[in-house]
Every structure is written in structure tokens, then in C-alpha cells.
């Protein structure tokens, strides 16, 4: 059970969250929404894995997310060059 304390949620550590996006653009409206939740989740010790159809690891917003502790990116439709 999580208990809200101020603007943080306290609970057991080691929790994981998966975000799955099928947006094939580098960045879209749904990315704007879920990306804003990631700093709050990682601040409370959660690990976040982002599954996305196509990843551009050079995109500035993805680069910002990768700077946060516990954030991983996983491409679900890898290119033939990988």
C-alpha cells in the first residue's frame, strides 16, 4: 500500500513501471504526457522501462529521460542494422 505524504508517494522500493508507446514518430503528444510522470516515479525509487516502436536515442527529450536514475529504453521494432 502506498501512502501519500506531501507530494511524494512512499511505499516499498524496487517497484517497476513499464510504459509502452506505439507512436512511430520520435516524439508525440502521448510522449509529452508520460514523460512528465517519469521524474516523479524515479524520485520515489521506481525503475521505469520505456518500450517504444522506434527509438531515436539522440532525441533531446529521450536524452533528458536517460539522465534520470532507473530509466531504460527498449525499442520494440528494432531496425535491421542492429
N, C-alpha and C positions, 0 to 999 in steps of 0.2 A: 504494500500500500504506500502511496506517495502522499506526503503532507505538504501543502503549500505554506511556505514560510517567506513572507515578503514577496519578492518577485522571483524567487527560486523554488524549485521543486526538489525536496530532499527524499531520497529513497536509496535502495540498495545500489551499490556500484556494480559495474560490469554489465550494465544493460546495453543492448544494441538496437539500433534503429536502421531499417533499410528504406531507402527512397528509390522508387523505380520510375523513370521517366522515359516515355516513348517518343518524346519530341526529337525530331531528327535535325532541327536547327541547333546551332551552337548554344543558343540561349533564347528562351522564350518566356511567356507570361507565367507558366507554371514554375519555371526555374526561379523566377523572382519571388514567388510565394514560398516554396520550400527552402530556398537558400537563406531566407531570413530566420527560419526556425533553427537552423543548424548551430549558430553560435550559442543559442540558449540551451540546446541539448548537450553540446560538448562541454559547456561551462559546468553542467551538473554531472559530468563524468561519463556521459554516454558515448559509445562509439557509433559513428554514422557511416554507412556504406551507401554510396550513390551509384545506382545501376542506371545507365543511360544508353540509349540506342547507339548514338555516335558521340564520341568524346573528342573535344579539341582541348588538349591539356594546356595549350597556350592561351586560351580564352581568359581574359583578366579576372572574371568573376570566379571561374573554377580555380584559378591560381590562388585567389584570396581564400577560398574554402580549404584548399590543401594546406594552408598555413596553420589552420586550426588543429589542435591535438585530437587524434581519434577519428579523423576523416579520411576515407578511402574512396577512390573512384574505380568503377568497374564497367568496362564497355560491354554491352550485350550483343552488339553486332560488329565484331572486330573486322578490320579491313584485311584484305588478302596479303598485305605487306607485313603483317605482324607475325 
